[in-house]
Amino acid sequence: MKNQKKPRFSALIGFTVLMAVIAIGFAACDNEISYHTVTFDSNGGPAVAPQTVRRGMFATEPTPVRKGPPILVPGLYTGSPESMDYILVEWRLPNGTAFDFDNTRIRGDITLTAHWLAPTIQNAIAGVAANNVAAAVSHINANPDEYILLLDTDAMVSAVQNLNVSGVKLSILGIGSERKITLTSTGRMFTVGESGVELALGENITLEGRNPNDNAVVAVENGGALTMLDGSKITGNNSNSDSVATGRGAAVIVEGAGSTFTMKGGTITGNNSTFVGANFNAGGLYAYGDATVILEGGSIQGNTGFLGDALISDSGLTFTLSGTAKIGTITMSCIYATNRARLTIETGWSGTVAGLNLRGNNGDIDTIISYWETAYPILLGPGINAATVGQITLGNFMGFSAAIPKPISDTHEINPANGRLVKK
């Protein structure tokens, strides 16, 4: 009888082994190294390259930018530059459901289609004359919001335009080609003078200062913000001012806690500082106090002044170089050894500084050199290395007019390990 039970036991073992083999086969099929194609239909947007994804892995969500139809009517519009473009909502499967890039593994070829929201910008605001900067600013201050000012001709400004009501953001763009806003009397063109206020200069917009002038073209103070984008320019200012309040001859002044200048593109060029009294002037940019300057692109070059294109001072100032930002000559100033301006270098910065001067409020050049030889670095940030230090050309030690400048590179260099100025 025992021998009669063995076949049943053997059959059970065989069935179990068979099922295990089948399970392993299915697992092997599911885990086999294979690849699938994820195709993207941009649905009116720019072409998006397909992705080849290993089976069981995740696709990467693309974020194309779909421009809206060009607006050819000048005027003041409610909205931001982004409201002129389509907004990408999601990518959808063929059945119309949204695809979840974070949680959906790819197990076959699929096509995803972009779903967009149409531009939300409306008609130009009635009652605000086209190409009239002063009329636009007056309306904006009375009705704080985000606005776009579109110009299709050159415009003139005869008095300072104060953006000083919290909640105001004004973006200025030119239609078709370069549009100039020209200053026709001495003084500033714009003051961005309140926290929560921003002026953005966009494509095809040039602010042209005055020759002669006694002030900056744009002053950013009291927590305001200025942004320059690709295609914008500030030029043509010839200032004889040596006052801190009027920019020390620079075309752009940024001062005080919370005040921010962000340069994503554009140029500050062709400005001149002519005052020679204290030798404390730069033609392009002057930043001091606890302000923040972030240069991500664009350039500050081709400006003239005793201290070059840009002057920065005070240890509370944050001045950052990243992206492709370029500066001609920049002068960092100090009052004494611990109150000194510094540069922050971000990872991947690929721009240049054509000349870095180190200045002190002293008539004795050796005393000034001692200010900069302390344990405090002159460069900060994660991007400091031999390559980025090499992108900075050292200029001169400088002081008051009685101090004869000395070339920094004759005796000193920047240590790429810690950003300190050290003797050779």
PLY file of the C-alpha trace (Angstrom):
ply
format ascii 1.0
element vertex 424
property float x
property float y
property float z
element edge 423
property int vertex1
property int vertex2
end_header
0.00 0.00 0.00
2.86 2.40 0.72
4.22 1.85 -2.76
0.80 2.82 -4.20
0.97 6.27 -2.54
4.34 7.20 -4.01
3.01 8.11 -7.47
0.59 10.64 -5.90
3.43 12.18 -3.90
5.66 12.28 -6.97
2.91 13.96 -8.98
2.48 16.60 -6.28
6.20 17.34 -6.34
6.15 17.58 -10.13
3.20 19.98 -10.11
4.90 22.19 -7.51
8.11 22.31 -9.53
6.17 23.13 -12.69
4.35 26.04 -11.02
7.65 27.37 -9.65
9.19 27.26 -13.11
6.19 29.11 -14.56
6.38 31.77 -11.82
10.09 32.25 -12.40
9.41 32.53 -16.11
6.81 35.25 -15.58
9.15 37.11 -13.21
11.97 36.83 -15.71
9.75 38.21 -18.44
8.69 41.13 -16.24
12.27 41.89 -15.18
13.96 41.35 -18.52
16.22 44.16 -19.67
14.14 45.85 -22.36
13.39 49.42 -23.32
10.30 51.29 -24.36
9.68 54.57 -26.17
7.73 57.41 -24.58
6.56 59.77 -27.35
5.39 63.30 -26.61
2.78 65.13 -28.68
3.30 68.80 -27.74
-0.13 69.69 -29.15
0.85 73.03 -30.65
3.94 73.59 -28.55
7.58 73.12 -29.58
8.73 69.62 -30.50
9.73 67.40 -27.58
12.23 64.60 -28.12
11.03 61.07 -27.32
12.53 59.27 -24.36
13.88 55.71 -24.32
13.10 54.29 -20.88
14.19 50.99 -19.40
11.25 48.74 -18.57
10.06 49.34 -15.02
11.70 52.76 -14.73
10.24 56.28 -14.87
10.02 58.83 -17.67
11.15 62.42 -17.07
8.47 65.08 -17.39
9.36 67.63 -20.10
8.44 71.29 -19.61
8.26 72.95 -23.04
7.41 76.65 -23.32
4.63 77.48 -25.76
4.58 81.12 -26.73
1.29 82.88 -27.15
0.44 84.86 -30.28
2.39 88.14 -30.46
0.63 91.21 -29.12
1.03 94.01 -31.63
-1.08 96.66 -29.90
0.92 98.96 -27.59
-0.47 99.85 -24.20
-0.67 98.89 -20.54
-1.95 95.40 -19.79
-2.85 93.69 -16.54
-0.76 90.54 -16.03
2.79 89.23 -16.09
4.90 88.28 -19.12
4.02 84.65 -18.33
0.33 85.44 -18.91
1.20 86.13 -22.56
2.14 82.47 -23.03
0.28 79.17 -22.83
0.47 77.33 -19.50
1.30 73.61 -19.51
-1.21 71.89 -17.23
-0.32 68.21 -17.65
0.55 65.38 -20.01
-2.32 63.01 -20.82
-2.64 59.38 -21.82
-4.66 58.44 -24.95
-7.72 57.87 -22.74
-7.53 61.48 -21.53
-6.33 60.84 -17.99
-3.34 62.69 -16.56
-0.06 60.78 -16.56
1.72 60.59 -13.20
5.45 60.83 -13.93
6.43 60.31 -10.29
4.56 57.06 -9.67
3.97 55.34 -13.02
6.57 52.86 -14.23
7.00 52.39 -17.97
6.03 48.89 -19.17
5.35 49.55 -22.83
5.48 52.14 -25.60
3.17 55.09 -24.90
2.29 58.48 -26.37
1.56 61.41 -24.07
-0.18 64.58 -25.21
0.31 68.06 -23.72
-2.71 69.88 -22.29
-2.45 73.69 -22.26
-4.32 76.66 -20.87
-4.65 79.57 -23.27
-2.93 82.91 -22.54
-4.89 84.92 -20.01
-3.80 88.42 -21.01
-6.71 90.70 -21.93
-7.04 93.92 -23.92
-5.01 97.01 -23.11
-6.35 99.17 -20.29
-8.58 101.93 -21.60
-7.69 105.49 -20.71
-3.92 104.97 -20.54
-2.27 106.50 -23.59
-0.10 104.15 -25.62
3.68 104.58 -25.36
3.25 106.98 -22.43
5.43 105.80 -19.55
4.34 108.49 -17.09
0.63 107.78 -17.66
1.23 104.06 -17.16
3.14 104.55 -13.89
0.43 106.90 -12.59
-2.25 104.27 -13.24
-0.14 101.50 -11.73
0.52 103.34 -8.47
-3.19 104.11 -8.12
-4.16 100.49 -8.84
-1.40 98.19 -7.47
-1.11 94.94 -9.41
1.07 93.20 -11.99
1.31 95.00 -15.33
2.97 94.77 -18.73
3.79 97.95 -20.65
4.24 97.28 -24.37
5.88 99.96 -26.51
5.92 100.08 -30.29
7.76 103.41 -30.58
10.45 105.22 -28.60
9.25 107.13 -25.54
10.53 110.00 -23.39
10.55 110.60 -19.63
10.99 114.13 -18.30
10.78 113.43 -14.54
11.53 110.56 -12.19
8.98 107.75 -12.27
8.47 106.50 -8.71
7.32 102.90 -8.26
6.75 102.94 -4.52
3.38 101.31 -3.80
3.68 97.78 -2.41
2.26 95.10 -4.69
3.26 96.83 -7.93
5.18 94.87 -10.55
5.83 96.47 -13.93
7.38 94.62 -16.88
8.33 96.72 -19.91
8.78 95.12 -23.34
9.29 96.43 -26.87
7.22 95.32 -29.84
9.08 94.31 -32.98
12.50 95.88 -32.42
14.48 98.00 -29.96
12.37 100.66 -28.23
14.16 103.39 -26.27
12.92 105.22 -23.20
15.00 108.40 -23.08
15.55 110.67 -20.09
15.09 114.29 -21.19
15.95 116.12 -17.94
18.54 115.66 -15.21
17.77 113.18 -12.44
16.63 109.58 -12.26
14.39 107.84 -14.72
13.01 105.24 -12.27
13.07 104.82 -8.51
11.98 101.36 -7.34
11.51 102.31 -3.74
9.38 99.97 -1.68
9.34 96.36 -0.52
7.14 94.25 -2.79
7.73 96.50 -5.81
9.52 95.23 -8.91
10.56 96.71 -12.25
11.46 94.20 -14.97
13.12 95.25 -18.23
12.43 92.77 -21.00
13.08 92.15 -24.66
13.74 95.13 -26.96
13.76 97.73 -24.16
16.59 100.25 -23.75
16.72 102.84 -20.98
18.80 105.74 -22.25
20.15 108.11 -19.61
21.16 111.72 -19.99
24.38 113.47 -20.93
25.12 115.34 -18.75
23.29 114.03 -15.70
23.62 114.20 -11.92
21.97 110.90 -10.97
21.52 107.21 -11.76
19.09 106.01 -14.42
17.52 103.49 -12.02
17.73 103.48 -8.22
16.60 100.45 -6.21
16.05 101.16 -2.52
13.92 100.38 0.54
13.45 96.73 -0.46
12.53 97.24 -4.11
13.64 94.94 -6.94
15.00 95.39 -10.46
15.26 92.54 -12.98
16.95 92.68 -16.37
16.16 90.04 -18.99
17.58 89.14 -22.40
17.27 91.97 -24.88
17.25 94.80 -22.32
19.85 97.55 -21.99
20.73 100.53 -19.79
23.03 102.98 -21.54
23.92 106.58 -22.36
24.17 108.05 -18.86
26.99 110.53 -18.18
26.88 111.47 -14.50
29.15 113.80 -12.56
27.73 112.84 -9.16
29.87 111.69 -6.24
26.98 111.46 -3.78
25.97 108.07 -2.40
22.30 109.02 -2.76
22.69 109.79 -6.45
24.69 106.72 -7.34
28.28 107.95 -7.32
28.10 108.30 -11.08
26.73 104.80 -11.80
23.80 104.11 -14.12
22.19 101.73 -11.59
22.31 102.05 -7.80
21.15 99.29 -5.44
21.18 100.03 -1.73
19.77 98.90 1.59
18.36 95.78 3.19
15.96 93.84 1.00
16.81 95.74 -2.18
17.59 93.33 -5.02
19.00 93.53 -8.52
18.75 90.35 -10.60
20.40 90.25 -14.00
19.27 87.26 -16.07
20.32 88.85 -19.33
20.74 92.18 -21.05
23.55 94.71 -20.79
24.62 97.75 -18.81
27.03 99.48 -21.13
28.07 102.86 -22.51
27.64 104.78 -19.24
30.22 107.19 -17.89
31.06 108.55 -14.44
32.94 111.85 -14.77
33.35 113.09 -11.18
37.04 112.91 -10.16
37.01 114.38 -6.64
37.33 111.35 -4.36
38.07 108.72 -7.02
35.15 106.69 -5.74
33.07 106.28 -8.90
32.08 103.52 -11.33
30.08 103.98 -14.50
27.74 100.98 -14.55
26.62 99.71 -11.11
27.00 100.82 -7.51
25.73 98.45 -4.80
26.17 98.86 -1.06
24.59 98.29 2.33
22.71 95.04 2.88
21.47 94.86 -0.69
21.49 91.75 -2.89
22.88 91.54 -6.42
22.45 88.31 -8.41
24.08 88.12 -11.83
22.92 85.01 -13.69
23.61 86.22 -17.21
24.08 89.34 -19.27
26.98 91.73 -18.90
28.14 94.91 -17.19
30.91 96.04 -19.52
32.01 99.04 -21.53
31.27 101.63 -18.82
33.88 104.16 -17.74
34.81 105.60 -14.36
37.82 105.74 -12.08
36.78 102.39 -10.56
35.54 100.80 -13.77
32.17 99.19 -14.48
30.97 98.35 -10.99
31.63 99.32 -7.36
30.45 97.24 -4.41
31.01 97.92 -0.72
30.01 96.78 2.79
30.23 93.29 4.28
26.44 93.02 4.46
26.13 93.11 0.68
25.48 89.85 -1.17
26.94 89.84 -4.69
26.62 86.56 -6.60
28.04 85.45 -9.94
26.44 82.47 -11.69
25.53 81.23 -15.14
27.22 83.21 -17.90
27.37 86.61 -16.16
30.22 88.87 -17.26
31.68 92.00 -15.68
34.33 94.28 -17.10
36.10 95.89 -14.12
34.61 95.54 -10.65
36.01 97.25 -7.56
35.40 95.82 -4.10
35.75 98.39 -1.35
36.44 98.18 2.37
36.43 100.70 5.20
38.60 98.52 7.43
39.72 94.91 7.54
36.39 93.34 8.58
33.96 95.59 6.66
34.64 94.44 3.14
32.69 93.52 0.07
32.99 89.94 -1.22
31.97 87.96 -4.29
29.97 84.72 -4.09
30.71 82.25 -6.90
28.03 79.69 -7.70
28.73 76.24 -9.12
28.94 76.30 -12.90
29.69 79.98 -13.30
31.24 80.28 -16.77
31.48 84.07 -17.16
34.43 86.38 -16.62
35.62 89.32 -14.57
38.01 91.32 -16.74
39.49 93.19 -13.78
39.06 92.87 -9.99
40.26 95.87 -7.96
40.57 95.88 -4.17
40.06 99.33 -2.68
40.31 100.83 0.81
39.28 104.11 2.39
42.85 105.13 3.01
45.61 107.10 1.36
48.34 104.57 2.21
48.44 101.66 -0.19
50.29 99.33 2.21
47.59 99.84 4.83
44.98 99.02 2.22
46.84 95.84 1.27
46.85 94.79 4.93
43.05 95.12 5.00
42.73 92.49 2.29
45.40 90.11 3.65
43.31 89.00 6.63
41.73 85.61 7.25
38.50 86.83 5.68
38.03 85.46 2.14
37.32 87.76 -0.78
35.53 84.95 -2.65
32.75 82.82 -1.18
30.47 80.08 -2.44
30.45 76.50 -3.73
31.82 77.46 -7.15
35.30 78.47 -6.00
37.94 76.36 -7.70
41.03 76.78 -9.83
38.97 77.19 -13.00
36.67 79.93 -11.69
39.53 81.75 -10.00
41.20 81.69 -13.41
38.14 83.43 -14.90
38.91 86.46 -12.71
41.69 88.79 -13.83
43.26 90.63 -10.90
43.50 94.40 -11.19
44.94 96.85 -8.65
45.08 97.68 -4.99
43.53 101.16 -4.84
42.77 103.91 -2.36
42.21 107.64 -2.18
43.75 109.75 -4.92
47.01 110.04 -2.95
47.46 106.27 -2.98
49.31 105.05 -6.03
47.64 101.85 -7.33
49.66 98.63 -7.22
48.97 95.61 -9.44
47.59 92.82 -7.27
49.09 90.02 -9.33
52.62 91.31 -8.79
52.57 90.18 -5.17
49.31 88.32 -4.46
46.91 85.70 -5.77
43.59 84.13 -4.78
43.77 80.74 -3.11
41.17 78.55 -4.91
40.84 76.33 -1.83
39.38 79.03 0.42
38.95 82.22 -1.61
41.51 84.16 0.43
43.98 86.65 -0.93
47.48 85.34 -0.22
51.01 86.44 -0.97
52.82 84.61 -3.71
0 1
1 2
2 3
3 4
4 5
5 6
6 7
7 8
8 9
9 10
10 11
11 12
12 13
13 14
14 15
15 16
16 17
17 18
18 19
19 20
20 21
21 22
22 23
23 24
24 25
25 26
26 27
27 28
28 29
29 30
30 31
31 32
32 33
33 34
34 35
35 36
36 37
37 38
38 39
39 40
40 41
41 42
42 43
43 44
44 45
45 46
46 47
47 48
48 49
49 50
50 51
51 52
52 53
53 54
54 55
55 56
56 57
57 58
58 59
59 60
60 61
61 62
62 63
63 64
64 65
65 66
66 67
67 68
68 69
69 70
70 71
71 72
72 73
73 74
74 75
75 76
76 77
77 78
78 79
79 80
80 81
81 82
82 83
83 84
84 85
85 86
86 87
87 88
88 89
89 90
90 91
91 92
92 93
93 94
94 95
95 96
96 97
97 98
98 99
99 100
100 101
101 102
102 103
103 104
104 105
105 106
106 107
107 108
108 109
109 110
110 111
111 112
112 113
113 114
114 115
115 116
116 117
117 118
118 119
119 120
120 121
121 122
122 123
123 124
124 125
125 126
126 127
127 128
128 129
129 130
130 131
131 132
132 133
133 134
134 135
135 136
136 137
137 138
138 139
139 140
140 141
141 142
142 143
143 144
144 145
145 146
146 147
147 148
148 149
149 150
150 151
151 152
152 153
153 154
154 155
155 156
156 157
157 158
158 159
159 160
160 161
161 162
162 163
163 164
164 165
165 166
166 167
167 168
168 169
169 170
170 171
171 172
172 173
173 174
174 175
175 176
176 177
177 178
178 179
179 180
180 181
181 182
182 183
183 184
184 185
185 186
186 187
187 188
188 189
189 190
190 191
191 192
192 193
193 194
194 195
195 196
196 197
197 198
198 199
199 200
200 201
201 202
202 203
203 204
204 205
205 206
206 207
207 208
208 209
209 210
210 211
211 212
212 213
213 214
214 215
215 216
216 217
217 218
218 219
219 220
220 221
221 222
222 223
223 224
224 225
225 226
226 227
227 228
228 229
229 230
230 231
231 232
232 233
233 234
234 235
235 236
236 237
237 238
238 239
239 240
240 241
241 242
242 243
243 244
244 245
245 246
246 247
247 248
248 249
249 250
250 251
251 252
252 253
253 254
254 255
255 256
256 257
257 258
258 259
259 260
260 261
261 262
262 263
263 264
264 265
265 266
266 267
267 268
268 269
269 270
270 271
271 272
272 273
273 274
274 275
275 276
276 277
277 278
278 279
279 280
280 281
281 282
282 283
283 284
284 285
285 286
286 287
287 288
288 289
289 290
290 291
291 292
292 293
293 294
294 295
295 296
296 297
297 298
298 299
299 300
300 301
301 302
302 303
303 304
304 305
305 306
306 307
307 308
308 309
309 310
310 311
311 312
312 313
313 314
314 315
315 316
316 317
317 318
318 319
319 320
320 321
321 322
322 323
323 324
324 325
325 326
326 327
327 328
328 329
329 330
330 331
331 332
332 333
333 334
334 335
335 336
336 337
337 338
338 339
339 340
340 341
341 342
342 343
343 344
344 345
345 346
346 347
347 348
348 349
349 350
350 351
351 352
352 353
353 354
354 355
355 356
356 357
357 358
358 359
359 360
360 361
361 362
362 363
363 364
364 365
365 366
366 367
367 368
368 369
369 370
370 371
371 372
372 373
373 374
374 375
375 376
376 377
377 378
378 379
379 380
380 381
381 382
382 383
383 384
384 385
385 386
386 387
387 388
388 389
389 390
390 391
391 392
392 393
393 394
394 395
395 396
396 397
397 398
398 399
399 400
400 401
401 402
402 403
403 404
404 405
405 406
406 407
407 408
408 409
409 410
410 411
411 412
412 413
413 414
414 415
415 416
416 417
417 418
418 419
419 420
420 421
421 422
422 423
